[in-house]
């Protein structure tokens, strides 16, 4: 679990600019966010500030990293970190961070505890074996959910 996720979540009445961060990953859209430029692959996370929060996005089937400089990065299985969005110029960095913290309160605890994604090889082995792990470590059928209600990795990553 990230050290940052143990901090209290502060409520905010303003909206975030990251459409995948709104609500409980419901896929709501917020108009006007800045699109990342084509080919913004990020080799080193440090190029985009320090990490404030990391979580698993059910809507995207990806790991999300919220950075201290107003950048949100996204990483899918066997892919590099890429810029997902940037804060709007008219929004202060402090307000942007507060908005992100507020949005985290709507996520399930297990989403906040995911640090890494399984490898493509692990996913293929689970699919072939007919037994898959969940992000919380339970062994279930590939299309199943654990006793804690957490979906298998194959379901969480939207592969089945």
C-alpha positions in Angstrom: 0.0 0.0 0.0 1.3 3.5 -0.8 2.2 5.6 2.2 0.1 8.4 0.7 -3.1 6.3 0.7 -3.0 6.3 4.5 -3.5 10.1 4.6 -7.1 11.3 5.2 -9.1 12.1 2.1 -10.2 15.7 2.1 -13.6 16.5 0.5 -13.7 19.0 -2.3 -16.6 20.8 -4.0 -14.8 21.4 -7.2 -14.5 18.9 -10.0 -11.4 17.1 -11.2 -10.3 17.4 -14.9 -9.5 13.7 -15.3 -12.7 12.1 -16.6 -11.7 8.6 -15.4 -11.2 10.0 -11.9 -14.8 11.2 -11.4 -17.2 9.2 -9.3 -16.6 5.6 -8.5 -14.9 4.9 -11.8 -18.2 5.3 -13.5 -16.7 6.6 -16.7 -18.4 10.0 -16.4 -17.0 12.7 -18.7 -15.7 16.1 -17.8 -15.3 18.4 -20.8 -12.2 20.5 -21.3 -9.4 18.5 -20.0 -6.1 18.7 -21.9 -5.3 15.7 -24.1 -1.8 14.4 -23.9 0.3 14.9 -27.0 0.8 11.8 -29.2 3.7 9.6 -28.2 4.1 10.8 -24.7 5.6 7.6 -23.4 7.3 8.0 -20.0 10.3 5.9 -19.4 11.2 7.3 -15.9 8.3 8.2 -13.6 10.6 10.9 -12.0 10.3 13.0 -15.2 6.7 13.8 -14.1 7.2 14.7 -10.4 6.9 12.5 -7.4 4.0 10.1 -7.0 1.2 11.3 -4.7 -1.1 8.3 -5.3 -1.3 5.1 -7.2 -4.4 3.1 -7.8 -6.0 0.6 -10.1 -8.6 2.0 -12.5 -11.4 -0.5 -13.2 -12.7 1.7 -16.0 -9.4 1.7 -17.8 -8.1 -1.7 -16.7 -4.9 0.0 -15.8 -2.6 1.3 -13.1 -2.9 5.1 -12.6 -0.2 7.3 -11.0 -1.1 10.8 -9.8 2.0 13.0 -9.8 3.0 16.1 -7.8 3.3 18.3 -10.9 -0.3 17.9 -12.1 0.3 15.0 -14.5 -1.7 11.7 -14.4 0.0 8.7 -15.8 -1.5 5.4 -17.0 0.2 1.9 -17.3 -1.4 -1.1 -18.8 -0.1 -4.7 -18.8 3.3 -5.0 -20.4 3.3 -1.4 -21.4 5.2 1.7 -20.2 3.8 4.6 -18.3 2.1 7.2 -20.5 0.6 10.6 -19.9 -3.1 10.3 -19.4 -3.9 13.9 -18.6 -2.6 17.1 -17.2 -4.2 19.6 -14.9 -5.9 22.6 -16.5 -3.8 25.8 -16.4 -6.7 27.7 -14.7 -6.7 25.2 -11.8 -4.1 25.7 -9.1 -1.9 22.7 -8.2 -3.1 22.7 -4.6 -6.8 22.6 -5.8 -5.9 19.9 -8.3 -4.3 17.7 -5.6 -7.3 18.3 -3.3 -9.7 17.2 -6.1 -7.6 14.0 -6.7 -7.7 13.2 -3.0 -11.4 13.7 -2.9 -11.9 11.4 -5.9 -9.9 8.6 -4.2 -12.5 8.3 -1.5 -14.9 6.8 -4.0 -12.6 3.9 -4.9 -12.6 0.5 -3.3 -9.8 -0.2 -0.9 -8.3 -2.9 -3.0 -7.9 -0.4 -5.9 -5.8 1.8 -3.7 -3.6 -1.1 -2.6 -2.6 -2.3 -6.1 1.1 -1.4 -6.6 1.9 -3.5 -9.7 0.1 -5.3 -12.5 0.6 -9.0 -13.3 2.8 -9.8 -16.3 1.4 -10.9 -19.5 3.0 -14.4 -18.9 1.2 -14.6 -15.5 -2.1 -13.7 -17.1 -1.7 -16.3 -19.9 -0.8 -19.0 -17.4 -3.8 -18.2 -15.2 -6.0 -18.4 -18.3 -4.6 -21.8 -19.3 -4.7 -23.2 -15.8 -8.3 -22.2 -15.2 -7.3 -20.7 -11.9 -6.6 -17.0 -11.5 -5.6 -14.7 -8.7 -7.4 -11.6 -7.6 -5.6 -8.3 -6.8 -6.1 -9.3 -3.1 -4.4 -12.7 -3.6 -7.4 -15.1 -3.6 -7.5 -17.9 -6.1 -10.6 -18.0 -8.2 -11.9 -19.0 -11.6 -10.7 -16.7 -14.4 -14.1 -15.1 -14.6 -14.8 -15.2 -10.9 -14.6 -13.0 -7.9 -13.0 -13.6 -4.5 -14.8 -14.0 -1.2 -14.1 -10.3 -0.6 -15.9 -9.3 -3.9 -12.7 -8.5 -5.8 -12.7 -9.7 -9.4 -10.0 -11.9 -10.8 -7.1 -10.1 -12.5 -8.5 -11.3 -15.9 -11.8 -9.6 -15.2 -10.3 -6.5 -13.5 -8.1 -6.0 -16.6 -11.1 -6.4 -18.9 -9.5 -9.4 -20.7 -12.6 -11.6 -20.2 
